[in-house]
Amino acid sequence: MSGQPTAATAAQQPPSPRTRRVVATAAAATAAVEWYEYFVFGVAAALVFSTLFFPEFSPIAGVLASFATFAVGFLARPLGGVLGGHLGDRFGRKPVLVWSLAAMGVATALIGALPTFATIGVGAPLLLVLLRLIQGVAVGMQWGGAALLATEYSPEGKRGLYGSLVQMGVPIGLVTAYTVYYGTNFLTGSEAFVAWGWRVPFLLGGLVLLLAWLIHHYVAETPDFQRAAAKDSGARSPLGDVLRSHKATVLLAGGSFMVNHATFYVLITGILDYATRDLGLPYGNVLLVALALSIFQLPLMPLAAGISDRIGRVRVYTAGITGLFLWAVPLFLLVDTANIWVMAVGMFGCGLFLSIMYAPQAALFAELFDAEVRFTGASLGYQISSVLGGGFAPLIMVSLLSTTGSSLSVSAYLMVLATIALGSVWALVRRRRRRDAEKPAAPSGT
């Protein structure tokens, strides 16, 4: 308990600009490397896992099995969100972030060293599933830690902008994953890439352990958590508190974000498979479009987040949802031309609306909950949406295409999720107004 006064004193003093820059950089870097390691699995699932780990299945069944393995990681993410949220609200944001980085780095490197079905038989896909589960738990823990590290260190009036730095980790991680895959494929050739080149992006993931060490030694705990700890006001059981008092908010937060997760994974995984397997486009060209899309999104996120700091999170967030609803049909009409340039227009339009919605999301979710349960509440809402929206999106896309024979069925699926999102945001706004009316003296930012 001897460190308590120091924490209390530090929490009363605003962080210096240099400290804020260091923390923001660390949070963004954490998100980028975690998502890189998460995405290399998605790309491999679309390109090589069906033949390497499920060779006894038919081509379509192999793809379904590969995407099902990809989805397993999403099933584990709520567990990571619960575990990370409980520990983060009890012991701090920073240690959870370090633990999640270490778990992700080890699991990803082990996937790169995993024998295939041809070597050890059924043990190969079983081990792949186990390591994917560990990846899912790690990323479930990571998002809340990185988002709160950034937003709780943010200066007045810039919470959206600071939160967007963590959100930018997604396109940065994706750009890095696609670049490493494309470069490896270019250097090795297609045959060697399938034989062993696919392992390189996974083995590089082990370098994340260095980042975990740096954060552990050079990043301090957030002021919001220090204040809560100094007052001994932390919930004894953050999960229990959230389930008792904030259950509806968690569910509505999850409902508001499912369409973003689903559309994103349809773009980066589902369309990657669809364009190469069904439309006959070279996967190198499709990877280049996906890479360019992620680069396109990078400047959009801080711009949209900065606007949300001025006109409000909900307005920007809702504009993104509306855009995704309206673009769902044009997206697949353009993709179905099987022209790489026309397809790029469809994907870039979708990426625009995804960025507008995603940029203010970290700040929006952080503001839904008090500091004592913020990690648990925000993480649960985010990870519920990841399972219901993102985890099964590529699988649902393949199933819909196989059943209906029309890509517009996928458009309808995305439009339903966008409608759910709009309804959830409307309900969240009503609950927020009612809470503010009942607690007129509530602290700003909660």
N, C-alpha and C positions, 0 to 999 in steps of 0.2 A: 504493500500500500504506500510505500515511500515515494513512488513516482506520481501519486495522485495530485499533490499540490502543484507540481511542475506542469502537469497536463492542464490543470485548471488555469494556471497563470498564462500558459501558452494559448489556451483557447480564448482568453479575453483580449489578446492582441491580434489585430488583423494580420494575415500573412503578408509578407513582403512581395512585391512584384516578381522578384527572382524566384521565390518559393513557389508562387503560383505557376510560373512558366515551367519550372522543373516538374511539378506535379502534373500539369496538363500534358507535357511531353511524355511523362511516364505512363499516364493513363491511356493516351492515344497509342503509344508503342505497344502497350500490353494488349489492347484490343486488336491491333493490327496483326501481331504475331499469333495470338490465339485464333483469330479468324483465318489466317493463312493456314494454320495446321488443321482447322476444321474443314476448310474448303478443299484442300488437296485430296481429302477423302471423297468429297462429292464429285470432283473431276475424275478421279480414278474409278469411282463407281459407274460413271457414265461411259468411260472409255475402255477399261481393261478388266475390271473385277469380275464381270460376268463370265469371261473366258478363263480367267486364272483361278477363280475360287468356286465357280458353279459350272464346270464344263460338261457335266452330265445332263444338264437341263437343255430344253429347246432354246433357241435364240431369244424368243419373247419371254419365256419363263426365267431364263438366266438374267435378263435385264430386270425383271420384276424382283427376283431374289437379290440382285445387287442393290437396287433402290430400297428394298426392305431393310437391308443391312445399313444403308445410309440413314433410314428412318429410325433405326434403333437408337442412334445417338440422341434423337429428339425426345424419345421416351425417357431417357435418363436425365435430360436437362431440368425438368421440374424437381427431381431429386437433388440435383446440384443447386438449384435455386433455393430449395428449402434448407439444405445443409449450409450453404454459403450464407443465406439470409440469417439463419439462427446464430451462426458463429460471428457473422459480421455485425449484427446488432448487439451481441454480447461482448465480443472481444476486439472488434475494430475492423475497419474496411481493409487496411493494409495486409494483415496476415492472411486473410482469405484470398486476396489477390495473389500473394506469393505462392500459397498452396496450390491454387488452381493452375498457375503457370507451370509449376513443377510436375503436376499430374499430367497436364496436356503434353509437355515436352517428352516425358518418358513414354507415354502411350503412343504418340506419333512416331517416335524413333523405332519403337518395337514393331509397329506395322511395317515400316520399311525393311525390317529384317525378317519378316514373317515368311515361312515356307508356303508354297502354294499347294493346291489340291493334288497336283501331279506328284508332289514330294511326300506329303504326309496324309493325304486323303481327307476324310471328313473333319479331321482335327483342324485343318486350315481355316475353313469358314467359321468354325466354332471359336477359334482364337481371334479371328477378325471381329466377330460380334462382341467378344469380351473387351477388346481394346477400344472398339467404337463406343461401348458403354462408358468406359473411363473417360474418353474424349467428351462425351455428352455431359457427364457429371462436372467435368472441369470447366466447360464453357458455360454451364448453368451457374456455376459459382462466380465465374469471371465477370459477367456483364454487370451485375449489381455493384461489385467492388470497383470496377473501373469507372462506371457512370457516376457513382456517389463520390469517388475520389475527385473527379473533375468538377461536378456540380457543387459539392460542399466546400470546395476551395474557391469557387468563382467569385469575382467581385460583384458588387451591387449592380443589378441590371444587365448582367452578362451570363446568366445561368444557361440560357439556351445556347449561346455561342460556345461556352466551355463544354457543355454536354455534347455538342455536335462533334467535338474533337474525338470523343470516344466512338461516336457513330461513324466517323470517317475511317475508323479502323476496319470496317467491313469492306469498302471498296479498295482500301490500301492492301488489306490481306488478300483480297481476290485478285488484284492486279499482280501482286507478288506470286501468288499460287499459279496463275495463268502464265506469267512470264517464265517462271521456273519450268513449268510443264512444256511450254512451247520451245524454250531454249534447249531443254533436254531432248525433246523429240527431234529438233533440228540437228543437234549434234550427234545423236546416236542413230537416227533413222528409225522408221516405223517398226521394223522387225526387232531391233535391239531394244527399242523403247518398251515394247510389250514383254520382252524377255526379262529385262532387268532395269531399264531406264526409269520406269515408273517409281522405283524405290527411292531415287535420289531426292525428290521433294520431301518425302517422309523423313529420311535420315537427317536432312538439314534442320528439321523441326527440333531436334535435340538441342540446338543452340539457344532455345528459349530459356534454358536453365540459367544462362548468364544474366538475362534480363531479370529473372526472379531474384538472383543474388543482389543485383544493383538496387532494385526497389527495396529489398529488405534492409539494406544498409544506408540508403540515401534519401528515402521518402518518409516523411512524418505522417502521423495519423491526422485525419481531417478535424478541423475545428468543431464542426457540429457534433461529431462523436465524442471529442474530448469534453465538450460542455455537458453532454448527457452523462458521461462517465463521472465527471467531477461532482455532479448533483446526485449521483447514484440513482438516476431516473430510468435507467435501461430496463426494459421489460424482462421479468424473470423468465418468461417463455415467449419470445417474440412471435413464434409461429402460432401459439395458442391465442395471443392477443389479436393477431391479424385475423385468425379464423373466427374469433368472437365478435370483433368490432369492425372489421374492414373486409369481410368476405365479399360483399356485393361489389365494393370498389375494385377488388382484385379481379373478380370475374368480368366486370365491365371493361377494365383495362385490357385484359386478355382478348375480349371480344373486339375491342377497338383496333387491335393490331394484327389480327389473323390475316387480313387481306394483304398486308405488307409482307409478312413472312411467306405466304403462299405465292404471291406474284414474284417475289425475289427468287425463290427456289425453282419456280417454273422457268424463269429466265435463265438462271445459271446452270441448271442441271437438266430439267425437263426438255427445254428447247435444244440444248446441246445434243441430247440423245435423239430427239425427233428430227432435227435438221440433218444429222449425219446418217441415221438408220433409215428413216422414212423418205426424206427428201433427197438423199444422195449427195449432200454437200460434203466436201472434205473437212474433217474435223479441225485441221489446222486453220482454215479460213474462219470457221465458226468460233474457235478460240480467240482469234484476233478481234472479231467483233465484240465478244464478251470482254476482252481486255480493254478495248477502246471505250466500251460502255462504262466500265468502272472508273477509268480516267476522267470521262465526261462528268461523272457524278461528284468527283472530289470538290470542285469549286462551288457546286450547287449547295452542298450541305451547310457550310458556314454562312452562306448568303441567306438561305431559308431560315436558319437558326437565328441569325441576327435580326431578321425581319420579325420573327416570333418574339424577340425581346422587346420589340417596339409596339406591335399590334396585338400580341397575345398568342399563346401556344395553340389554342383550340382553332383559331381561324386558319392558321397555316396548316395545321394537322388535317383539318376537315377539307381544305382545298386539295391536299394530296389524295385523300380518299376519293373525293369526287372525280378527280382526274383519272384515277385507276379504274373507276367504274366506267367512265366514258371511253377509255382507251382499250378496254378488254377485247372488244370485237375487232377494231382496226388492227390490234397487235397481231392476231392470227391470220387475218386477211392478208397482211403484208408478209408475214413469215411464209405462208403457203405459196407465195409466188416462186419460192425456191431460188430467188435472185438474192445473192448475198448483200447487195447494196440496199435493196428494198427492205429486206429483212432487218438490216441495221437500223433503218428509219423507225420501224415498229418497235424495236428493242430500245432505241434511244428515247422515244416518246414515253415508253413505260418507265425507263430509268429516271426521267425528269420528275414524274409524279411520285415515284418511290422516294426520291431524295427529298422532295418537299415534305412528305409525310414523316420520313424517318429522322430528319435533322432535329426537330424539336422534341422528339419522343422521350429522350433521356430526362430532360428537364421536366417535361409534362408528368411523367411517371413519378419522379422524385417529389414533385409538389403535391401529389395525391396523398402522401403519408407523412406523419410526424417522424422526427429523427430517430426516436426510440425503436420504431418498427419499419423504418424506411427501406432498409436493405431487404428484409423479408417480403414486404408488400410489393415493392417495385419488381423484385426478382420473380416472385410468383406470377404476377400479371404478365410479365414478359415471357416467361418460360411456358406458361399455359398456352399463350398464343403461338409459341414456336412449335409445340406439339400438334395442336389442333389445326394450325394454319400451315406451317412450313414442313413439318416432318413427313407428312404423307402426300404433300403436293405433287412431287414427281411420280409417285406411285399412282395417285388418283388420275393424273394426266395420262399415263400410259394405259390405265384401265378404261378411261373414258374414250380415248382414241381407238382402242381395240374393240370396245362395245358399240360405239356409235359410228365410227369411221369418219367423224367430223371434228375438226379442231375447234369449231364454235362451241362444242360442248364444254371445252376447257374455259372458253370465254364466259359461258353461263355460270360455271363454278366460281370464277373469280368475281363476277358481278354479285352473286349471292353473298359472298364474304364481304364485299364492299358495303352492301346494304346493312349487314349485321354491324359492321364497323360504325357506320353513320348513326345507327340506333344506339349503339353503346356510348358513343361520344355525347349524344343528346342526353342520355340518362346520367352520365358522369357530370355534365354541366348542371343538371337539375339537382343532383346530390350535393355538389359543391356549393351552389347558391343556398341550399337549405342549411348546410353546415355553417356557412358564413353568417347566415341570419341568426342561427342559434348561438354562435360564438363570435360576436362582433369584435372581440379583442384578441382573436387568434393571431399568433405571430405570422408575419408575412413570409411567403415562401413555403408554407405548408398547406 
